[in-house]
Each structure stands twice: as structure tokens, then as C-alpha cells.
Amino acid sequence: MLLCFFLTCISFILFLKSLSLKPLPLWADEMRFLSHWFWKELSFFPIYKVIKNSLCTYTFCISSKMSFKKKYLSKVENVEESGEMSVLDLPELALECILEKLPPDALCSMAGVCSSLRERCISDHLWEKHMKRKWGKVIGQAAYREWQWHLASRAGESNLKQNKQKSLIRLFSFGWSLSWIRSKVNENSNTPRTFLPVDSIMAWYLALETGRFWFPAQVYNRENGHVGFMLSCYDAELCYDLRTDTFQARYPPHGRRAIAIENGVQWERLRSPPIDTPPHDLHVSDCLNELWPGDHIEIQWRKNKDFPYGWWYGVVGHLETCDGDANHCSCHYSDTVVLEFNQYTPGSRWRLAIIDRKDHREEGNEVDGFYGGIRKLYSNEEISMWKQLWPTDILE
């Protein structure tokens, strides 16, 4: 192919030399100016880039493929002579066991070796283990839905871009024969830039690891342990910073306040939302009939109705008429439930809250705030997490 190209160029040059050197007519100069103007204007469009890149890389690809073929053949001959084994020569089970032991960065490196290893290294069953090991604590159903919406939005943007490119091609097709350019643009737009499927677990893992994807989760003691948020847990959008192994948190705006941002959030202050209730919605309490004195609970609370809810830790207490003796306690039969927040001093307006077991809704006022839904804590892991966050000093 390259030889034919050179022969054509030489023939064309000889043909030009055979022509008599007469001055060109005026219309020829105009056409030359028109041609210069056309290519100058065309350079602003993506089609020009396709032509330029294709012509520049064509000859390079030919020479590169020839040199690569020679190197590859020489390597194959050396391997055959020495009788060395390749990783791909291992039994399938042995190779699979090796890949399962590799960390994420090593799997990424192995995926770039060859197409056969690539198919194995990007498989979901390998990356599912890494996802659960590192991100299982902070990734929940809300984060998974957000990832699916992210993929859908990217697919919509890709379709819109392709439609714009096709419209541009139709515009130029009226006056110019650009069938080859049209095929090139379609090829470039349909061919993925990477070998990694966008909907794979590996793609999700890398999006989290590199901080390109913000995901919803909850943060204990928000805003660097601000005294007004002790023993609470608030919803936020999180972005991972690989350099510091910490997170940046963006909290929803409170009333007229702007979005609050906190940097350097540690892993131990994060959790995935335990229930699928948005931060501005009231949680439907389904545990009220099961509450006994001494039970650990979380309750929604917000300062006013423009604020999102946070989850606050407390315990179920005894009624004033009860002496607290377990043998004579009948508080669990009463329609009134006492909630205690012992991180506050006795007599504080935040120390106690009274709710109706039979007909509990959002209760409160603009001074003391509004109490919402309740969830009972059954897991010792959740209870121990709240105890680890217990403030060193009693709050006023």
C-alpha cells in the first residue's frame, strides 16, 4: 500500500514538470483562495481532526506494525527455543487463584498485558471482593442508585454528542463527498476509549478510588465534631481523597445557609444509611410497640422544618411514676415513652423527650426543634460505635 502511494506521488510530480509554465488565469487564483478559506474554516470542526489524525497516524501505524511484528516474532522464537512457560500456560484454576490474591493495583496492571488476561482481570467476581472489603461499610443502596443514575446520564450525553456529529456530517454531505470521513467519525464515536465496561464493578471501584464519583453516606459528629452535633449522624455527599485516605463531605443546606463542606473526614466516622429514608422525609417508626426501658435508639431531629433530619443517639428511660425496679416496671405497657439523651446535663432541655407510642408523628417546636421517626438498635456493632463517640465532657 505504501509503495503504491509513493509511485502515485512520483507520477504526479513528473506530470507537473511536463506542463508548460504559463501564468494561471484569474479564476484559478480565486479557487486557490477559496480552498485555503475552506480548510481554515473546516479546522474548527471535529471532522478536520479526524482527517488530520488519520493521515498523520496512517504511515506511523504501518511502520510501527512492521517493527512490532519483527520484535514479536523474535520474542516468540526465543521463547520456543528456551522452552519458557507463560502465565497463560497455567491451568485455569491455578490462574484464577493467583488473580484472586492480587490487590486492585496489580489487577489493573495485569489487565494491560494482553486481551486474554484483560477479560479475566476485569471480571465482576474479582472486583466484588475488593469492593466489599474496602467500600462495603460506606456504600449502600443509596450510593448504588446514584451510580446507576450517573451511568444513565453519561449514556444520555454520549447519545447527544453522536447526534450532533451526525448532523454536522449531513451538513457537509450536501456539497462534498465525505463518505470516508463520515465512517471515520462514526467509528471514533462508537469505539470506547477504554477497554473497561462502564457498568462493571471495576469501573465503579476506580471511580470511587480516584474521587471522580460523589456518593451519599452518613457522617458521625459532623463538621469536625462541632459541639452542636455531638452524638448525631447526618447525610452528606462524599468524595474520596486517595493521597490522604480521607473524605470530603458536602452537607445539604440548612434553611438559608449554604452547603457546609468538611475536609479530612476519617473512615471511622462514616456509615452507609441504615434505612432508605431521604434526609428531609419523616421515617415511619415500626418499632414503637417493642420499646422497653434500656433499649438503644436513634431518633430523627431537626432544628426547624427547613432543615434536613439528623439521627441522634438515645436510650429508652423510665416514667416518672416508675422506680426503675425491673421486677415491678410496667413502662412498656404505657402509651407514653420517655427518651433520654444522657450526653446532656440533667435539667437541660435536650435531656428528655416524650413521645406517644400509639400515635407518634413529628413533634416539637421552633425553640426545642422537631423530633421525627425512631429506629431501635439491635446490632451491638451500632451501639458500640455510638459509645466510642461519647463526648469526654457532659454537654450543656
C-alpha positions as CSV (number, residue, x, y, z in Angstrom):
1,M,0.0,0.0,0.0
2,L,2.8,2.4,0.9
3,L,4.7,1.6,-2.4
4,C,1.5,2.4,-4.4
5,F,1.3,5.8,-2.6
6,F,4.9,6.7,-3.4
7,L,4.5,5.6,-7.1
8,T,1.4,7.8,-7.4
9,C,3.3,10.8,-5.9
10,I,6.3,10.4,-8.3
11,S,4.0,10.1,-11.3
12,F,2.1,13.2,-10.3
13,I,5.4,15.2,-9.9
14,L,6.6,14.1,-13.4
15,F,3.3,15.1,-14.8
16,L,3.6,18.6,-13.3
17,K,7.1,19.1,-14.8
18,S,5.8,18.2,-18.2
19,L,3.4,21.1,-18.2
20,S,4.4,24.5,-19.7
21,L,4.9,27.2,-17.1
22,K,2.2,29.6,-18.1
23,P,0.6,32.1,-15.7
24,L,-2.7,30.8,-14.2
25,P,-5.9,32.6,-15.0
26,L,-7.7,34.8,-12.5
27,W,-10.3,32.2,-11.7
28,A,-7.6,29.7,-10.7
29,D,-6.3,32.2,-8.1
30,E,-9.8,32.6,-6.7
31,M,-10.3,28.9,-6.4
32,R,-6.9,28.6,-4.6
33,F,-8.0,31.3,-2.2
34,L,-11.4,29.5,-1.7
35,S,-9.6,26.2,-1.0
36,H,-7.4,27.9,1.6
37,W,-10.5,29.5,3.2
38,F,-12.4,26.2,3.3
39,W,-9.7,24.3,5.1
40,K,-9.2,27.2,7.5
41,E,-12.9,27.2,8.4
42,L,-13.1,23.4,8.5
43,S,-10.3,23.3,11.1
44,F,-12.9,24.4,13.7
45,F,-14.9,21.3,13.3
46,P,-14.2,17.8,14.7
47,I,-14.1,16.4,11.1
48,Y,-10.8,18.2,10.5
49,K,-9.3,16.5,13.5
50,V,-10.4,13.1,12.1
51,I,-8.7,13.8,8.7
52,K,-5.5,15.1,10.3
53,N,-5.2,12.3,12.8
54,S,-5.9,9.6,10.2
55,L,-3.4,10.9,7.7
56,C,-0.7,11.5,10.4
57,T,-1.1,8.1,12.0
58,Y,-1.5,6.1,8.8
59,T,2.1,5.9,7.9
60,F,3.2,5.7,11.5
61,C,0.9,2.7,12.1
62,I,2.4,0.9,9.1
63,S,6.0,1.3,10.2
64,S,5.1,0.6,13.8
65,K,3.2,-2.6,12.9
66,M,6.2,-3.8,10.8
67,S,8.7,-3.2,13.6
68,F,6.4,-4.7,16.2
69,K,5.9,-7.8,14.1
70,K,9.6,-8.3,13.9
71,K,10.1,-7.9,17.6
72,Y,7.1,-10.1,18.4
73,L,8.4,-12.9,16.1
74,S,11.9,-12.7,17.6
75,K,10.4,-13.0,21.1
76,V,8.3,-15.9,20.1
77,E,11.3,-17.7,18.6
78,N,13.3,-17.0,21.8
79,V,10.5,-18.4,24.0
80,E,10.2,-21.5,21.8
81,E,14.0,-22.1,21.9
82,S,14.3,-21.6,25.7
83,G,11.0,-23.6,26.4
84,E,9.8,-21.0,29.0
85,M,6.2,-21.1,30.3
86,S,3.8,-18.2,30.1
87,V,1.3,-17.3,32.8
88,L,-1.5,-18.3,30.4
89,D,0.0,-21.8,30.2
90,L,-1.1,-22.4,33.8
91,P,-4.3,-24.4,34.5
92,E,-7.4,-22.3,34.6
93,L,-8.0,-22.9,38.3
94,A,-4.4,-22.0,39.2
95,L,-4.5,-18.8,37.2
96,E,-7.8,-17.9,38.8
97,C,-6.4,-18.4,42.3
98,I,-3.5,-16.2,41.5
99,L,-5.7,-13.4,40.3
100,E,-7.9,-13.6,43.4
101,K,-4.8,-12.9,45.5
102,L,-3.8,-9.8,43.6
103,P,-4.6,-6.3,45.0
104,P,-6.5,-3.8,42.9
105,D,-3.4,-2.0,41.5
106,A,-1.9,-5.3,40.4
107,L,-5.1,-6.4,38.7
108,C,-5.1,-3.1,36.8
109,S,-1.6,-3.8,35.7
110,M,-2.3,-7.4,34.6
111,A,-5.3,-6.2,32.6
112,G,-3.0,-4.3,30.3
113,V,-0.8,-7.3,29.4
114,C,-3.0,-8.9,26.8
115,S,-6.6,-9.4,25.8
116,S,-6.9,-12.8,27.5
117,L,-5.7,-11.6,30.9
118,R,-7.8,-8.4,30.4
119,E,-11.0,-10.4,30.2
120,R,-10.1,-12.2,33.4
121,C,-8.9,-9.2,35.4
122,I,-11.9,-7.0,34.8
123,S,-14.5,-9.7,35.7
124,D,-17.0,-8.6,38.3
125,H,-16.5,-11.6,40.7
126,L,-12.9,-10.5,41.3
127,W,-13.7,-6.8,41.9
128,E,-16.8,-7.6,44.0
129,K,-14.5,-8.8,46.8
130,H,-12.3,-5.7,46.7
131,M,-15.4,-3.5,46.7
132,K,-16.9,-5.2,49.8
133,R,-13.5,-5.2,51.6
134,K,-12.8,-1.5,51.2
135,W,-16.1,0.1,50.5
136,G,-18.7,-2.2,52.0
137,K,-19.0,-0.1,55.2
138,V,-19.9,3.2,53.5
139,I,-21.6,2.1,50.2
140,G,-25.3,1.3,50.5
141,Q,-28.4,1.2,48.3
142,A,-28.5,5.0,48.0
143,A,-24.9,5.1,46.6
144,Y,-25.7,2.2,44.2
145,R,-28.8,4.1,42.9
146,E,-26.6,7.3,42.5
147,W,-24.1,5.3,40.5
148,Q,-26.8,3.9,38.2
149,W,-28.1,7.5,37.6
150,H,-24.6,8.6,36.9
151,L,-24.2,5.9,34.2
152,A,-27.6,6.8,32.7
153,S,-26.7,10.5,32.5
154,R,-23.3,9.6,30.8
155,A,-25.1,7.5,28.3
156,G,-27.5,10.3,27.5
157,E,-24.7,12.8,27.0
158,S,-22.9,10.3,24.7
159,N,-26.1,9.9,22.6
160,L,-26.5,13.7,22.3
161,K,-22.9,14.1,21.2
162,Q,-23.3,11.4,18.5
163,N,-26.5,13.1,17.2
164,K,-24.6,16.4,16.9
165,Q,-21.8,14.8,15.0
166,K,-24.2,13.1,12.6
167,S,-26.0,16.5,12.0
168,L,-22.7,18.1,11.1
169,I,-21.8,15.4,8.7
170,R,-25.2,15.7,6.9
171,L,-24.5,19.5,6.5
172,F,-21.2,18.9,4.7
173,S,-22.5,16.0,2.7
174,F,-24.6,18.4,0.6
175,G,-21.5,19.9,-1.2
176,W,-18.7,17.5,-0.6
177,S,-18.1,13.7,-0.9
178,L,-17.3,12.8,2.7
179,S,-18.4,9.2,2.9
180,W,-15.0,8.2,4.2
181,I,-15.0,11.0,6.8
182,R,-18.5,10.0,7.9
183,S,-17.4,6.4,8.5
184,K,-14.4,7.6,10.5
185,V,-16.4,9.9,12.7
186,N,-18.9,7.1,13.4
187,E,-16.1,4.7,14.1
188,N,-14.5,7.1,16.6
189,S,-17.8,7.9,18.4
190,N,-18.8,4.2,18.7
191,T,-15.5,2.8,19.8
192,P,-14.9,3.1,23.6
193,R,-11.8,5.0,24.7
194,T,-11.0,2.3,27.2
195,F,-11.3,-1.5,27.4
196,L,-13.3,-1.2,30.7
197,P,-17.1,-1.6,30.6
198,V,-18.6,1.5,32.2
199,D,-21.2,-0.6,34.1
200,S,-18.6,-3.0,35.6
201,I,-17.7,-3.2,39.3
202,M,-14.1,-2.4,38.4
203,A,-15.3,0.9,36.8
204,W,-17.3,1.7,39.9
205,Y,-14.3,0.9,42.2
206,L,-11.9,3.1,40.2
207,A,-14.5,5.9,40.1
208,L,-14.6,5.8,43.9
209,E,-10.9,5.3,44.4
210,T,-10.0,8.3,42.2
211,G,-12.6,10.6,43.7
212,R,-14.4,11.1,40.4
213,F,-17.7,9.9,41.9
214,W,-19.5,11.6,44.8
215,F,-21.7,9.2,46.7
216,P,-24.3,9.6,49.5
217,A,-23.5,8.3,53.0
218,Q,-23.8,9.5,56.6
219,V,-21.2,11.2,58.8
220,Y,-21.0,10.9,62.6
221,N,-20.4,14.2,64.6
222,R,-20.4,16.4,61.5
223,E,-18.3,19.5,61.0
224,N,-15.2,18.3,62.8
225,G,-17.1,17.3,65.9
226,H,-18.9,20.6,66.3
227,V,-20.4,20.7,69.8
228,G,-23.9,21.2,68.4
229,F,-23.7,17.9,66.5
230,M,-22.2,15.5,69.2
231,L,-23.7,12.0,69.0
232,S,-25.5,12.7,65.8
233,C,-25.2,11.3,62.3
234,Y,-26.1,13.4,59.2
235,D,-26.5,12.6,55.5
236,A,-23.8,14.0,53.2
237,E,-22.2,13.6,49.7
238,L,-18.7,12.2,50.0
239,C,-15.6,12.2,47.7
240,Y,-12.5,10.1,48.5
241,D,-9.0,11.5,48.5
242,L,-6.5,8.8,47.8
243,R,-3.5,10.9,48.9
244,T,-4.7,11.4,52.5
245,D,-7.0,8.3,52.7
246,T,-9.8,10.7,53.9
247,F,-13.0,12.1,52.5
248,Q,-14.5,15.5,51.7
249,A,-18.1,15.8,52.8
250,R,-20.8,18.2,51.4
251,Y,-23.8,18.5,53.8
252,P,-27.2,19.6,52.5
253,P,-28.0,23.3,53.1
254,H,-29.8,24.2,56.4
255,G,-32.5,26.7,55.7
256,R,-30.9,29.6,54.0
257,R,-27.4,28.5,54.8
258,A,-25.0,27.5,52.0
259,I,-23.8,23.9,51.7
260,A,-21.4,23.1,54.5
261,I,-18.1,21.4,53.5
262,E,-15.8,19.4,55.7
263,N,-12.4,18.0,54.7
264,G,-10.3,15.2,56.2
265,V,-13.3,13.0,57.3
266,Q,-11.9,9.7,58.6
267,W,-13.2,6.3,57.7
268,E,-14.4,5.6,61.2
269,R,-16.8,8.5,61.1
270,L,-18.7,7.1,58.1
271,R,-21.5,4.6,57.6
272,S,-23.9,3.7,54.9
273,P,-27.5,4.9,55.6
274,P,-29.1,2.0,57.6
275,I,-32.6,2.8,56.2
276,D,-33.7,4.1,52.9
277,T,-35.2,7.4,54.1
278,P,-34.2,10.7,52.5
279,P,-32.9,13.4,55.0
280,H,-35.9,15.7,54.5
281,D,-38.5,12.9,54.9
282,L,-40.1,11.6,58.1
283,H,-39.2,8.0,58.9
284,V,-42.2,5.7,59.6
285,S,-41.5,4.2,63.1
286,D,-42.2,0.5,63.1
287,C,-40.6,-0.4,66.5
288,L,-42.7,1.7,69.0
289,N,-44.5,-1.3,70.4
290,E,-41.2,-3.0,71.0
291,L,-39.5,-0.3,73.0
292,W,-38.5,-1.1,76.6
293,P,-36.5,0.9,79.2
294,G,-32.8,0.4,78.5
295,D,-33.2,-0.1,74.7
296,H,-30.9,1.9,72.5
297,I,-32.5,4.0,69.8
298,E,-31.8,6.6,67.1
299,I,-34.3,9.4,66.5
300,Q,-34.7,12.0,63.8
301,W,-34.2,15.6,64.9
302,R,-34.1,18.9,63.1
303,K,-33.9,22.5,64.2
304,N,-36.8,23.7,62.1
305,K,-38.8,22.3,59.2
306,D,-36.5,23.8,56.6
307,F,-33.6,21.7,57.9
308,P,-32.9,18.1,57.0
309,Y,-33.1,15.5,59.7
310,G,-30.1,14.1,61.5
311,W,-30.1,10.8,63.5
312,W,-29.4,11.3,67.2
313,Y,-28.5,8.6,69.7
314,G,-30.5,8.0,72.9
315,V,-31.9,5.3,75.2
316,V,-35.4,4.5,76.4
317,G,-35.9,5.6,80.0
318,H,-38.5,5.0,82.8
319,L,-41.6,7.1,83.5
320,E,-41.6,9.4,86.5
321,T,-44.0,7.1,88.3
322,C,-41.7,4.2,87.9
323,D,-38.9,3.5,90.5
324,G,-36.8,1.7,87.9
325,D,-37.0,-1.7,89.5
326,A,-37.0,-4.3,86.8
327,N,-39.2,-6.6,88.8
328,H,-42.0,-4.0,89.1
329,C,-41.5,-1.9,86.0
330,S,-44.5,-1.6,83.7
331,C,-43.3,1.3,81.5
332,H,-43.5,-0.9,78.4
333,Y,-47.3,-1.1,78.8
334,S,-47.8,2.7,78.8
335,D,-48.6,4.7,75.7
336,T,-46.0,7.3,76.8
337,V,-42.4,6.6,76.0
338,V,-39.5,8.5,77.6
339,L,-36.4,9.0,75.6
340,E,-33.1,10.0,77.4
341,F,-30.1,11.7,75.9
342,N,-27.6,11.3,78.7
343,Q,-24.8,13.2,76.9
344,Y,-26.6,16.4,78.2
345,T,-26.6,17.6,81.8
346,P,-29.7,16.9,84.0
347,G,-32.2,19.7,83.6
348,S,-31.1,20.5,80.1
349,R,-33.9,21.0,77.6
350,W,-32.2,18.4,75.4
351,R,-32.0,15.8,78.1
352,L,-35.5,14.2,77.7
353,A,-38.1,13.8,75.1
354,I,-41.6,12.4,75.5
355,I,-43.4,10.6,72.6
356,D,-46.7,8.8,72.1
357,R,-46.4,5.1,71.4
358,K,-49.7,4.8,69.7
359,D,-49.8,7.9,67.5
360,H,-46.3,9.2,67.1
361,R,-45.6,11.8,64.4
362,E,-43.2,14.7,64.1
363,E,-43.3,16.5,67.5
364,G,-41.7,19.7,68.7
365,N,-41.5,23.4,68.2
366,E,-39.2,26.1,66.7
367,V,-37.4,26.5,70.1
368,D,-36.6,22.9,71.0
369,G,-36.6,21.5,67.5
370,F,-38.7,18.7,65.9
371,Y,-38.4,15.0,66.7
372,G,-39.2,12.6,64.0
373,G,-39.1,8.9,63.4
374,I,-37.4,6.3,65.6
375,R,-35.4,3.2,64.9
376,K,-34.4,0.7,67.5
377,L,-30.8,-0.5,67.5
378,Y,-30.5,-4.3,67.6
379,S,-26.9,-4.5,66.5
380,N,-24.1,-4.5,69.1
381,E,-21.8,-3.0,66.4
382,E,-24.0,0.0,66.0
383,I,-24.4,0.5,69.8
384,S,-20.6,0.2,70.4
385,M,-20.0,2.8,67.6
386,W,-22.1,5.4,69.4
387,K,-20.4,4.6,72.7
388,Q,-17.0,5.2,71.1
389,L,-18.2,8.7,70.1
390,W,-19.3,9.6,73.6
391,P,-18.0,13.1,74.4
392,T,-15.4,13.4,77.1
393,D,-17.4,16.2,78.8
394,I,-21.1,16.4,79.5
395,L,-22.8,18.8,77.2
396,E,-24.9,21.7,78.4
